[in-house]
Amino acid sequence: MSVLTEVRSPQRTRTRWWILAVLCLSLFMVVVDNTIVNVALPTLSEELSDTTANLQWIVDAYTLVFSALLLAFGYFGDRTGRRRALQFGLVIFAITSGLAALSQTTEQLIGARALMGVGAAMIFPATLAIIINVFTDVRERAMAIGIWSGVTGLAVAAGPVTGGLLLEHFWWGSIFLVNIPIALLALVAGRLLIPDSRDPRPGGLDRMGLFLSITAVAAIVWAVIEAPHRGWTSPEIVIIGTTGLLLLAAFVVHELRTSYPLLDVSLFANPRFSAASVAIASAFFGLFGFIFLITQYMQLVQGYSPLQAGLRTVPFAVVTGVFSPLSIAIMHRVGSKAVVAFGLALMSTGFVMASTLEADSAYFGPVLASMVVMAAGLGLTTSPATEAIMGALPADKAGVGSAVNDTTRELGGTLGVAIVGSVFASLYGPQIVDGLNGFPEQVVALAEESMGAAVVLSEQLPQGAVLLEAARSAFMSGFQAGSLVAAGATAVGAVLALLWLPARHRVTPTT
């Protein structure tokens, strides 16, 4: 019996849906860790007594390693077995989550988060690759991908809620310890339920491709992360960013010439594959950029606690979870092009609505309305786009295909935070300086650094009300501009989807 035949046997039973549940549980845990730490940064700042820049790397270390290793581990999953990759990833994630919870210094926590990124990079591509091999029926596979995409969107929005809830009742290490029982449950259930699958003809090992892919993505992501702090034109950003792009170009050239490529880059000549990748990148650019702004808006401008702010993102998660599987049913009727383009256009509309918010805008009104619109757009976009990417590949290359899909998400999200954050900072800083004319230079410098610092200062100074109002006004200027940038990115994605994505496609199961 062949590997692929073994994988398809669960199709005849309900087991495949339990397999999907295990995969979605693993996925949820990994994606939540992208955002759960953000709400804990003020607490960590107090507990670990470190600089804002170092604290930010608690978030970014995970993103950097995760992004850099996705393609490599998707490749190894195809060669050595996707269940094995998933299982190893879960073990690493559980152990390193424990290390993160027990960290005594910022350096220890950053190191643990980087190691968590290793586990996440093993888990993420394996989940989608296993789905492709387990669900060979076209419509069932599309529905499974819709659910998988819905869980991704749900997890992104659930991170702040989960973090806020845990911090409300436990110490900061609980946001990492919670991963351990989830990972153990997925580990045991996966061992019992998930059949193994791999590429039956892996060919030679592309060592140079592995080196170039890891170093290129790591350099690009590092430059994008650090650019808002160091300046987009600073020498180190220009040098490392350019090096990353050159390494990426070298990777493409190498992959075109080698006999056993890590990634068949000619796939990007397929409009279905490339347009869907761009659609996902633009969607997550807007999503992560907006989440970066809205969590601060709710806490610092509107005065909600981390838990209260997190709870107000629940409708976003719910709407995304509803529209992700629904989008698959719509796609079968009208085709991928229409659904993806409309979804991105809807996201763009939601971001434009967000750009009109004011400091005192009611949550049950324009705030909620904007989030519902962009969440519906996200749900309509990601599932058909993901199905388009994976449907363009044979089942034996599902791991690498999943890694491409996952890498575009991470890169898009990282760029979103960096660019939207830079636009925000470019308006917030100068405006608050102008608004605090006459205040001591030290006060102005601290308030210019962040809205959070301005809020703390406003509680300590006699003229605190004036300072707070100036900070709120400056924040909203940056918030509105950042929302428009997110709107522009998703609008461009919608246009490209209309131009490049085939109206309809026919997917046939691999035999």
KOLRO-296067 format. One line per 4 residues: number of its first residue (from 1); their letters; for each residue x, y, z of C-alpha. Coordinates in Angstrom, 1 decimal. Layout:
# residues N
NUM	A	X:Y:Z; ...
***
This chain:
# residues 511
1	MSVL	0.0:0.0:0.0; 1.4:3.4:-1.0; 1.8:6.3:1.4; -1.0:8.3:-0.3
5	TEVR	-3.3:5.3:-0.2; -2.7:5.0:3.5; -3.5:8.6:3.9; -6.8:8.5:2.1
9	SPQR	-8.3:5.6:4.0; -9.7:7.8:6.8; -11.9:9.5:4.1; -14.3:6.6:4.5
13	TRTR	-14.9:7.4:8.1; -15.6:10.3:10.4; -12.0:10.1:11.6; -10.9:12.8:9.2
17	WWIL	-13.1:15.4:10.9; -11.5:14.5:14.3; -8.1:14.8:12.6; -9.2:18.3:11.5
21	AVLC	-10.1:19.2:15.1; -6.7:18.1:16.3; -5.0:20.1:13.6; -7.1:23.2:14.3
25	LSLF	-6.3:22.9:18.0; -2.5:22.9:17.2; -3.0:25.8:14.8; -5.0:27.8:17.3
29	MVVV	-2.2:27.5:19.9; 0.5:28.6:17.5; -1.4:31.6:16.0; -2.6:32.8:19.4
33	DNTI	1.0:33.2:20.4; 1.5:35.8:17.7; -0.7:38.3:19.6; -1.2:37.0:23.2
37	VNVA	2.0:38.6:24.4; 1.1:42.1:23.3; -1.4:42.7:26.1; 1.2:41.5:28.6
41	LPTL	3.9:43.9:27.6; 3.0:46.6:30.2; 3.0:43.9:32.9; 6.3:42.4:31.7
45	SEEL	7.8:45.9:31.6; 7.0:46.3:35.3; 8.1:42.8:36.3; 11.3:42.5:34.3
49	SDTT	12.3:46.2:34.4; 13.6:46.5:30.9; 13.5:48.9:28.0; 10.7:49.1:25.6
53	ANLQ	12.9:48.0:22.7; 14.0:44.9:24.5; 10.4:44.1:25.5; 9.3:44.4:21.9
57	WIVD	11.7:41.6:21.0; 9.7:39.3:23.3; 7.1:39.5:20.5; 9.5:39.8:17.6
61	AYTL	11.8:36.9:18.4; 9.0:34.5:17.9; 7.9:36.1:14.6; 11.5:36.2:13.2
65	VFSA	12.3:32.6:13.9; 8.8:31.4:12.9; 9.0:33.2:9.5; 12.5:32.2:8.7
69	LLLA	12.0:28.5:9.3; 8.5:27.9:7.8; 9.7:27.0:4.3; 12.5:24.8:5.6
73	FGYF	10.3:22.8:7.9; 7.5:22.5:5.3; 10.2:20.9:3.1; 11.4:18.5:5.8
77	GDRT	7.8:17.6:6.6; 7.3:16.5:3.0; 10.5:14.5:3.1; 10.4:12.9:6.6
81	GRRR	6.7:12.8:7.4; 4.2:15.5:8.2; 2.8:13.8:11.3; 6.4:13.4:12.6
85	ALQF	7.0:17.1:12.0; 3.8:18.0:13.8; 4.6:15.8:16.7; 8.2:17.1:17.1
89	GLVI	6.9:20.7:16.8; 4.3:20.1:19.6; 7.0:18.7:21.9; 9.3:21.6:21.3
93	FAIT	6.5:24.1:21.7; 5.4:22.7:25.0; 8.9:22.5:26.5; 9.8:26.1:25.4
97	SGLA	6.5:27.4:26.6; 7.5:26.1:30.1; 10.9:27.8:29.7; 9.2:31.1:28.8
101	ALSQ	7.0:30.9:31.8; 9.9:30.3:34.2; 12.1:33.1:32.7; 13.7:35.5:35.2
105	TTEQ	15.1:38.0:32.8; 14.1:39.6:29.5; 17.0:37.9:27.7; 15.9:34.5:28.9
109	LIGA	12.3:35.2:27.8; 13.5:36.4:24.3; 15.5:33.2:23.9; 12.6:31.0:25.0
113	RALM	10.3:32.8:22.5; 12.8:32.3:19.7; 12.8:28.5:20.5; 9.0:28.6:20.6
117	GVGA	9.2:29.9:17.0; 11.1:26.8:16.0; 8.3:24.6:17.3; 5.7:26.8:15.6
121	AMIF	7.5:26.6:12.3; 7.2:22.8:12.4; 3.5:22.8:13.4; 2.0:25.4:11.1
125	PATL	2.9:24.0:7.6; 2.2:20.4:8.8; -1.4:21.2:9.7; -2.4:22.4:6.3
129	AIII	-0.3:19.7:4.5; -2.1:17.0:6.5; -5.5:18.4:5.6; -4.6:18.3:1.9
133	NVFT	-3.6:14.6:2.2; -6.5:13.5:4.4; -9.3:15.4:2.5; -9.0:14.2:-1.1
137	DVRE	-12.7:15.0:-2.0; -12.6:18.4:-3.6; -15.6:19.9:-1.7; -14.7:18.4:1.6
141	RAMA	-11.1:19.6:1.3; -12.3:23.1:0.5; -14.6:23.1:3.5; -11.7:21.8:5.7
145	IGIW	-9.5:24.6:4.4; -12.3:27.1:5.2; -12.5:25.9:8.8; -8.7:26.0:9.0
149	SGVT	-8.6:29.6:7.8; -11.4:30.5:10.1; -9.5:29.2:13.1; -6.5:31.3:11.9
153	GLAV	-8.5:34.5:12.0; -10.2:33.5:15.2; -6.9:32.9:16.9; -5.4:36.2:15.8
157	AAGP	-8.4:38.0:17.4; -8.5:35.6:20.4; -4.9:36.4:21.5; -5.7:39.7:23.3
161	VTGG	-8.8:38.1:24.9; -6.9:35.1:26.2; -4.0:37.2:27.4; -6.2:39.7:29.2
165	LLLE	-8.3:36.9:30.9; -5.2:35.1:32.2; -3.5:38.3:33.4; -6.7:39.3:35.2
169	HFWW	-6.4:36.2:37.4; -2.9:34.8:37.2; 0.8:35.9:36.9; 2.3:36.7:33.5
173	GSIF	3.8:33.3:33.1; 0.3:31.8:32.7; 0.1:33.1:29.1; 2.8:30.6:28.2
177	LVNI	1.9:27.7:30.6; -1.5:27.5:29.0; 0.2:26.1:25.9; 1.4:23.0:27.7
181	PIAL	-1.9:21.1:28.2; -3.1:22.1:24.8; 0.1:20.8:23.2; 0.0:17.5:25.1
185	LALV	-3.7:16.9:24.2; -2.9:17.6:20.5; 0.2:15.3:20.8; -1.7:12.3:22.2
189	AGRL	-4.7:12.7:19.9; -2.5:13.3:16.9; -0.6:10.1:17.6; -3.8:8.1:17.8
193	LIPD	-5.7:9.7:14.8; -3.4:11.2:12.2; -1.9:9.0:9.5; 1.6:9.8:8.3
197	SRDP	2.2:11.1:4.8; 5.3:12.3:2.9; 6.6:12.8:-0.6; 7.2:9.3:-2.0
201	RPGG	9.9:10.7:-4.4; 11.7:13.4:-2.4; 14.9:13.4:-4.5; 18.2:15.0:-3.3
205	LDRM	18.5:17.4:-0.4; 18.6:21.0:-1.4; 21.1:22.3:1.1; 21.9:25.5:-0.6
209	GLFL	18.2:26.2:-1.1; 17.6:25.7:2.7; 20.5:28.1:3.6; 19.4:30.8:1.2
213	SITA	15.7:30.6:2.1; 16.4:30.8:5.9; 18.9:33.6:5.7; 16.9:35.6:3.1
217	VAAI	13.7:35.6:5.1; 15.5:36.2:8.4; 17.3:39.2:7.1; 14.2:40.7:5.4
221	VWAV	12.0:40.1:8.5; 14.7:41.6:10.9; 15.0:44.7:8.7; 11.2:45.1:8.6
225	IEAP	10.9:44.6:12.4; 13.7:47.1:13.3; 13.1:49.7:10.6; 10.4:51.6:12.6
229	HRGW	12.9:52.0:15.6; 16.2:52.6:13.7; 14.7:54.4:10.7; 14.0:53.0:7.2
233	TSPE	17.0:54.7:5.7; 19.5:53.9:8.5; 22.7:52.1:7.3; 22.0:48.8:9.2
237	IVII	18.5:48.6:7.8; 19.5:49.4:4.3; 22.5:46.9:4.4; 20.7:44.0:6.0
241	GTTG	17.4:44.6:4.0; 19.3:44.7:0.8; 21.3:41.7:1.7; 18.1:39.8:2.4
245	LLLL	16.7:40.8:-1.0; 19.9:39.7:-2.8; 19.8:36.4:-0.9; 16.2:36.0:-2.0
249	AAFV	17.2:36.6:-5.6; 20.0:34.1:-5.3; 17.5:31.6:-3.9; 15.2:32.0:-6.9
253	VHEL	18.2:31.6:-9.4; 19.4:28.5:-7.5; 15.9:26.9:-7.4; 15.5:27.4:-11.1
257	RTSY	18.8:25.6:-11.8; 18.9:22.8:-9.3; 17.6:19.3:-10.1; 15.8:18.9:-6.7
261	PLLD	14.5:22.3:-5.7; 13.2:23.1:-2.2; 10.5:25.2:-3.9; 9.4:25.1:-7.5
265	VSLF	9.5:28.9:-8.0; 8.0:28.5:-11.5; 4.8:28.0:-9.6; 4.6:31.8:-9.2
269	ANPR	4.2:32.0:-13.0; 0.8:30.3:-12.3; -1.6:33.3:-11.8; -3.7:31.2:-9.5
273	FSAA	-0.8:30.6:-7.2; 0.8:34.0:-7.3; -2.4:36.1:-7.1; -3.7:34.0:-4.2
277	SVAI	-0.3:34.5:-2.4; -0.5:38.3:-2.9; -4.1:38.3:-1.7; -3.2:36.6:1.6
281	ASAF	-0.2:38.8:2.1; -2.3:42.0:1.6; -5.1:40.7:3.9; -2.7:39.9:6.7
285	FGLF	-0.8:43.2:6.2; -4.1:45.1:6.9; -5.2:42.7:9.7; -1.9:42.8:11.8
289	GFIF	-1.4:46.5:11.2; -5.0:47.3:12.4; -4.7:45.0:15.4; -1.5:46.8:16.4
293	LITQ	-3.5:50.1:16.4; -6.9:49.0:17.7; -5.6:47.3:20.9; -3.8:50.5:21.8
297	YMQL	-6.8:52.6:20.8; -9.1:50.7:23.1; -6.7:50.7:26.1; -4.8:54.0:25.9
301	VQGY	-7.4:56.3:24.3; -10.7:54.8:25.4; -9.4:53.6:28.8; -10.4:49.9:28.7
305	SPLQ	-8.4:47.3:30.6; -6.6:44.5:28.7; -9.4:42.1:29.3; -12.1:44.6:28.4
309	AGLR	-10.2:45.5:25.2; -9.7:41.8:24.3; -13.4:41.1:24.8; -14.3:43.8:22.4
313	TVPF	-12.4:41.9:19.6; -14.6:38.8:20.1; -17.1:39.9:17.4; -14.2:40.2:15.0
317	AVVT	-13.2:36.6:15.7; -16.8:35.3:15.5; -17.6:37.0:12.2; -14.3:35.7:10.7
321	GVFS	-15.1:32.2:11.9; -18.5:32.3:10.3; -17.5:33.8:6.9; -14.4:31.6:6.4
325	PLSI	-16.3:28.3:5.8; -19.2:30.2:4.2; -16.8:31.7:1.6; -16.0:28.2:0.3
329	AIMH	-19.7:27.5:-0.5; -19.9:30.9:-2.3; -16.6:30.2:-4.2; -18.2:27.0:-5.6
333	RVGS	-21.0:29.1:-7.1; -19.2:32.3:-8.3; -15.5:31.3:-8.5; -12.4:32.4:-6.5
337	KAVV	-11.8:35.7:-8.3; -15.1:37.3:-7.3; -15.0:36.1:-3.7; -11.4:37.0:-3.0
341	AFGL	-11.6:40.4:-4.7; -14.9:41.2:-2.9; -13.4:40.1:0.4; -10.4:42.3:0.1
345	ALMS	-12.6:45.2:-1.1; -14.7:44.7:2.0; -11.6:44.7:4.3; -10.5:47.9:2.6
349	TGFV	-14.0:49.4:3.3; -13.7:48.4:7.0; -10.3:50.1:7.3; -11.7:53.3:5.7
353	MAST	-14.5:53.2:8.2; -11.9:52.8:11.0; -10.0:55.9:9.7; -13.1:58.0:10.6
357	LEAD	-13.1:57.0:14.2; -12.6:59.6:16.9; -11.2:59.3:20.4; -14.7:59.2:21.9
361	SAYF	-16.4:57.0:19.2; -18.9:54.6:20.6; -18.0:50.9:20.6; -21.5:49.8:19.8
365	GPVL	-21.5:52.0:16.7; -18.7:52.9:14.3; -16.0:50.9:16.1; -17.9:47.6:16.0
369	ASMV	-19.3:48.3:12.5; -15.8:48.8:11.1; -14.5:45.6:12.7; -17.5:43.5:11.5
373	VMAA	-17.0:44.7:7.9; -13.3:44.0:7.8; -13.8:40.6:9.6; -16.3:39.5:7.0
377	GLGL	-13.8:40.5:4.3; -11.0:38.5:6.0; -13.2:35.5:6.2; -14.2:35.8:2.5
381	TTSP	-10.6:36.3:1.4; -8.4:33.8:3.2; -10.2:30.5:2.6; -10.6:30.7:-1.2
385	ATEA	-7.1:32.1:-1.5; -5.6:29.3:0.6; -7.5:26.7:-1.4; -6.2:28.3:-4.6
389	IMGA	-2.6:28.0:-3.4; -2.9:24.4:-2.2; -5.0:23.3:-5.2; -2.2:24.4:-7.5
393	LPAD	0.1:21.8:-6.0; 0.3:18.0:-6.0; -0.4:16.3:-2.7; 3.2:15.2:-2.3
397	KAGV	4.3:18.8:-2.2; 1.7:19.9:0.3; 4.2:20.7:3.0; 6.1:23.2:0.9
401	GSAV	2.9:24.7:-0.5; 1.6:25.1:3.0; 4.8:26.8:4.0; 4.5:29.3:1.2
405	NDTT	1.0:30.1:2.3; 2.1:30.5:5.9; 5.2:32.5:5.0; 3.1:35.0:3.0
409	RELG	0.8:35.4:6.0; 3.7:36.0:8.4; 5.6:38.4:6.0; 2.4:40.3:5.2
413	GTLG	1.6:40.6:8.9; 5.1:41.7:9.9; 5.2:44.3:7.1; 1.7:45.5:8.2
417	VAIV	2.9:46.1:11.8; 6.1:47.7:10.7; 4.7:50.0:8.0; 1.5:50.9:9.7
421	GSVF	3.5:51.5:12.9; 6.0:53.7:11.1; 3.2:55.8:9.5; 1.6:56.1:13.0
425	ASLY	4.8:57.2:14.6; 5.6:59.7:11.9; 2.4:61.6:12.7; 2.1:60.9:16.5
429	GPQI	5.6:62.2:17.4; 5.6:65.6:15.7; 2.0:66.4:16.6; 2.4:65.7:20.3
433	VDGL	5.5:67.8:20.4; 3.5:70.7:18.9; 0.7:70.1:21.3; 2.9:70.2:24.3
437	NGFP	4.5:73.5:23.6; 5.6:75.0:26.9; 5.9:71.7:28.8; 9.4:70.7:30.1
441	EQVV	11.6:69.0:27.5; 11.8:65.8:29.6; 8.0:65.5:29.7; 7.7:66.1:26.0
445	ALAE	10.4:63.5:25.2; 8.7:60.8:27.3; 5.3:61.6:25.8; 6.7:61.5:22.3
449	ESMG	8.1:58.0:22.9; 4.7:56.4:23.3; 1.0:57.0:24.1; 1.4:54.7:27.1
453	AAVV	4.1:57.0:28.6; 1.9:60.0:28.0; -1.0:58.4:29.9; 1.3:57.6:32.8
457	LSEQ	2.6:61.2:32.9; -0.9:62.6:32.7; -1.7:60.9:36.0; 1.3:62.5:37.7
461	LPQG	1.3:66.1:36.5; -0.9:69.1:37.5; -1.5:69.8:33.8; -2.2:66.1:33.1
465	AVLL	-5.6:66.8:31.4; -3.9:69.0:28.8; -1.2:66.5:28.2; -3.7:63.6:27.8
469	EAAR	-5.8:65.5:25.4; -2.8:66.4:23.3; -1.7:62.7:23.3; -5.2:61.5:22.4
473	SAFM	-5.3:64.0:19.5; -1.9:63.0:18.2; -2.7:59.3:18.6; -5.9:59.6:16.5
477	SGFQ	-4.0:61.4:13.7; -1.6:58.4:13.5; -4.4:55.9:13.9; -6.5:57.4:11.1
481	AGSL	-3.5:57.5:8.7; -2.4:54.0:9.6; -6.0:52.7:8.9; -5.9:54.3:5.5
485	VAAG	-2.5:52.6:4.8; -4.2:49.2:5.6; -7.1:50.2:3.4; -4.7:51.0:0.5
489	ATAV	-2.9:47.6:0.9; -6.1:45.6:0.8; -7.5:47.7:-2.1; -4.3:46.9:-4.1
493	GAVL	-4.8:43.3:-3.3; -8.4:43.4:-4.5; -7.3:44.9:-7.8; -4.6:42.4:-8.3
497	ALLW	-7.0:39.5:-7.5; -9.3:40.9:-10.2; -6.5:41.1:-12.7; -4.6:37.9:-12.0
501	LPAR	-6.8:35.3:-10.3; -8.6:33.0:-12.6; -12.4:33.3:-12.5; -12.9:29.6:-11.9
505	HRVT	-10.7:26.6:-11.5; -11.1:22.9:-11.5; -9.3:20.9:-8.8; -8.9:17.2:-9.2
509	PTT	-7.7:14.9:-6.5; -4.2:13.6:-6.9; -4.0:10.0:-7.7
***
